[in-house]
Amino acid sequence: MLGAIAGDIFAASYEFAPCQWEDVDLFERHRFFTDDTVLTVATADALLTDGDYARAYREWGRRYPNCSYGGRFYDWLHSDLMGPYNSFGNGSAMRVSPIGWAFDTLDETLAEAKRSAAVTHNHPEGIKGAQATAAAIYLARTGTTKQDIRREITARFNYDLDRTIAQIRPDYHFNETCQGSVPEALIAFLDADDFEHTLRLVISLGGDADTQAAIACAVAEAFWGGLPAEIEAEVDRCLPGTLRQVVVR
C-alpha cells in the first residue's frame, strides 16, 4: 500500500496544475496526501479489523475531512443512512491496493475488491475498476510477467491495454471515471522501467494525477518489490502518526 500512498503524495500537486512531460523534479513541488491516502488506509483498517468498509471509510474520512473528496462521496461520508450511489468514479480503484496484498488467490482478491467497492461504487464499472487494480497488484506480487498481466486484465475486464502512454498523452484529459482512468494508469505501469518511471509516466498524462498515480504505483510497488529509499522516506515524513500506525500494522 506504500506504492499507492507514494503515488498520491508525489502526484497530488499535479492534479489541478497538470504537465504532459516526464522530466519533472519530483521533489520540487509541495507534497501532501489526499483522500487517496486516507481511504487506502481505511481499506487496510477494515481488513485488519471487522471487515466493515462502510464503517472504515466513514470513520477515517471524518477524521480527515478536508482531503478533496468527491462531491457524492462527501455526502455519503457525512450521512449514516446513505447507501451506495451507483458511482463509476475511480475512487473505488484508488483505495483498493491493500486488498491486492491480503489474499492467497486471485478469486479471493476479486471478491473482496468487489465488496470494498460496492459500499459506494456499486456501478459495474466502479466495481470493475477496483477489481482490475487489485488483480494487477495480486498478479504483480506473485511473479506474473508484464505480458501476462496485460493479457489477464484485458481478458477479464475488456480494458484496452495495447496502447502506450506516448499514444494516449496527446489527446488525454482529466477523467475521474474508472473506465477513463484505470486502464491508462495500468498502462503507465506496463510502459515503465521501474517505480520512479511509473510515477513520471502517469503524471505526464496530465489527468487525474494523484488517483492515477495511486493506482499505477500500487502495481509498480508489487512488481518491483518496494519503493526507492528516497521516495519511501518522503512518504514516512508526510504521513501523520494515526495513518502511519495502520500502515505499519
MOJOZI-V783673 format. One record per residue. OMEGA is omega in whole degrees, 0 to 359 (none if undefined). D_FIRST is the distance of its C-alpha to the first C-alpha in Angstrom with 1 decimal. Layout:
omega=OMEGA d_first=D_FIRST
omega=OMEGA d_first=D_FIRST
//
This chain:
omega=176 d_first=0.0
omega=179 d_first=3.8
omega=179 d_first=5.3
omega=181 d_first=5.4
omega=178 d_first=6.5
omega=178 d_first=8.7
omega=179 d_first=10.0
omega=185 d_first=11.0
omega=184 d_first=12.6
omega=183 d_first=14.5
omega=187 d_first=15.6
omega=184 d_first=16.5
omega=179 d_first=20.0
omega=185 d_first=20.8
omega=181 d_first=20.4
omega=173 d_first=24.0
omega=191 d_first=25.3
omega=169 d_first=24.4
omega=179 d_first=25.4
omega=174 d_first=26.0
omega=185 d_first=26.0
omega=189 d_first=23.6
omega=178 d_first=25.3
omega=173 d_first=23.6
omega=187 d_first=23.3
omega=183 d_first=19.6
omega=183 d_first=20.6
omega=183 d_first=23.7
omega=176 d_first=22.6
omega=182 d_first=21.4
omega=182 d_first=17.7
omega=178 d_first=16.3
omega=180 d_first=13.5
omega=179 d_first=14.5
omega=179 d_first=14.1
omega=179 d_first=10.9
omega=183 d_first=9.1
omega=184 d_first=11.4
omega=170 d_first=11.0
omega=176 d_first=7.3
omega=179 d_first=8.1
omega=176 d_first=11.2
omega=178 d_first=9.9
omega=179 d_first=8.4
omega=178 d_first=11.8
omega=179 d_first=13.7
omega=183 d_first=12.5
omega=186 d_first=13.5
omega=191 d_first=16.7
omega=181 d_first=19.0
omega=183 d_first=17.1
omega=184 d_first=18.6
omega=179 d_first=16.4
omega=178 d_first=19.3
omega=184 d_first=19.7
omega=181 d_first=16.2
omega=178 d_first=16.0
omega=182 d_first=19.5
omega=183 d_first=19.1
omega=178 d_first=16.2
omega=178 d_first=17.6
omega=178 d_first=20.9
omega=178 d_first=19.7
omega=191 d_first=18.5
omega=188 d_first=21.1
omega=186 d_first=21.5
omega=172 d_first=18.3
omega=175 d_first=19.8
omega=173 d_first=19.4
omega=187 d_first=21.4
omega=182 d_first=24.9
omega=176 d_first=24.9
omega=180 d_first=21.6
omega=176 d_first=23.1
omega=178 d_first=26.2
omega=183 d_first=24.3
omega=186 d_first=22.3
omega=176 d_first=25.7
omega=179 d_first=27.5
omega=186 d_first=27.4
omega=185 d_first=29.5
omega=178 d_first=28.0
omega=179 d_first=26.4
omega=189 d_first=24.5
omega=170 d_first=26.0
omega=181 d_first=25.8
omega=168 d_first=23.3
omega=174 d_first=22.1
omega=186 d_first=20.1
omega=175 d_first=16.7
omega=179 d_first=15.1
omega=182 d_first=14.5
omega=185 d_first=12.5
omega=184 d_first=10.5
omega=193 d_first=9.1
omega=193 d_first=8.8
omega=179 d_first=5.6
omega=180 d_first=5.4
omega=177 d_first=9.0
omega=180 d_first=8.8
omega=197 d_first=8.2
omega=189 d_first=10.6
omega=188 d_first=13.9
omega=180 d_first=16.5
omega=178 d_first=18.0
omega=180 d_first=17.4
omega=178 d_first=19.8
omega=179 d_first=17.9
omega=180 d_first=14.7
omega=181 d_first=16.8
omega=181 d_first=18.6
omega=176 d_first=15.7
omega=177 d_first=14.2
omega=181 d_first=17.8
omega=180 d_first=18.1
omega=180 d_first=15.2
omega=195 d_first=16.7
omega=180 d_first=20.3
omega=176 d_first=20.5
omega=188 d_first=20.7
omega=185 d_first=20.4
omega=171 d_first=22.9
omega=181 d_first=24.4
omega=179 d_first=24.2
omega=176 d_first=22.5
omega=177 d_first=19.9
omega=181 d_first=19.2
omega=179 d_first=19.4
omega=178 d_first=16.9
omega=181 d_first=14.2
omega=180 d_first=15.5
omega=179 d_first=15.7
omega=180 d_first=12.1
omega=179 d_first=11.0
omega=179 d_first=14.0
omega=178 d_first=13.2
omega=179 d_first=9.9
omega=181 d_first=12.0
omega=181 d_first=14.8
omega=184 d_first=13.2
omega=180 d_first=11.9
omega=170 d_first=15.4
omega=179 d_first=17.4
omega=179 d_first=18.6
omega=177 d_first=20.2
omega=181 d_first=19.6
omega=181 d_first=23.0
omega=174 d_first=22.2
omega=178 d_first=18.9
omega=183 d_first=21.0
omega=183 d_first=23.8
omega=181 d_first=21.8
omega=178 d_first=20.0
omega=183 d_first=23.4
omega=184 d_first=25.3
omega=192 d_first=23.3
omega=178 d_first=22.6
omega=173 d_first=25.4
omega=177 d_first=23.3
omega=181 d_first=25.2
omega=180 d_first=23.1
omega=174 d_first=26.3
omega=173 d_first=26.4
omega=177 d_first=25.2
omega=179 d_first=23.8
omega=178 d_first=27.2
omega=184 d_first=28.9
omega=193 d_first=26.7
omega=187 d_first=26.6
omega=185 d_first=30.3
omega=185 d_first=30.4
omega=178 d_first=26.9
omega=182 d_first=26.4
omega=182 d_first=24.1
omega=183 d_first=23.1
omega=179 d_first=20.9
omega=174 d_first=21.5
omega=185 d_first=19.3
omega=180 d_first=22.2
omega=181 d_first=22.7
omega=181 d_first=19.3
omega=178 d_first=16.9
omega=181 d_first=19.2
omega=177 d_first=19.6
omega=179 d_first=15.9
omega=177 d_first=15.8
omega=176 d_first=19.0
omega=175 d_first=17.7
omega=183 d_first=15.4
omega=180 d_first=18.5
omega=194 d_first=20.8
omega=178 d_first=18.9
omega=181 d_first=19.9
omega=183 d_first=16.8
omega=183 d_first=13.5
omega=178 d_first=15.7
omega=175 d_first=18.0
omega=181 d_first=15.4
omega=180 d_first=14.8
omega=180 d_first=18.6
omega=184 d_first=19.4
omega=174 d_first=17.4
omega=185 d_first=18.8
omega=176 d_first=22.2
omega=182 d_first=22.3
omega=183 d_first=23.3
omega=179 d_first=21.7
omega=199 d_first=19.0
omega=186 d_first=17.3
omega=181 d_first=14.3
omega=178 d_first=13.4
omega=177 d_first=14.2
omega=176 d_first=12.2
omega=180 d_first=9.0
omega=184 d_first=10.0
omega=185 d_first=11.5
omega=172 d_first=9.1
omega=178 d_first=6.3
omega=180 d_first=9.3
omega=178 d_first=10.6
omega=181 d_first=8.1
omega=184 d_first=8.9
omega=184 d_first=12.5
omega=170 d_first=13.3
omega=176 d_first=11.7
omega=182 d_first=9.8
omega=169 d_first=10.6
omega=187 d_first=14.2
omega=182 d_first=15.3
omega=179 d_first=16.6
omega=179 d_first=13.5
omega=178 d_first=11.4
omega=179 d_first=14.5
omega=175 d_first=14.7
omega=180 d_first=11.2
omega=181 d_first=12.6
omega=186 d_first=15.8
omega=185 d_first=14.8
omega=172 d_first=13.0
omega=187 d_first=15.7
omega=183 d_first=16.1
omega=177 d_first=15.4
omega=182 d_first=11.9
omega=181 d_first=11.4
omega=178 d_first=13.0
omega=178 d_first=10.6
omega=180 d_first=7.6
omega=178 d_first=10.4
omega=none d_first=11.5
//
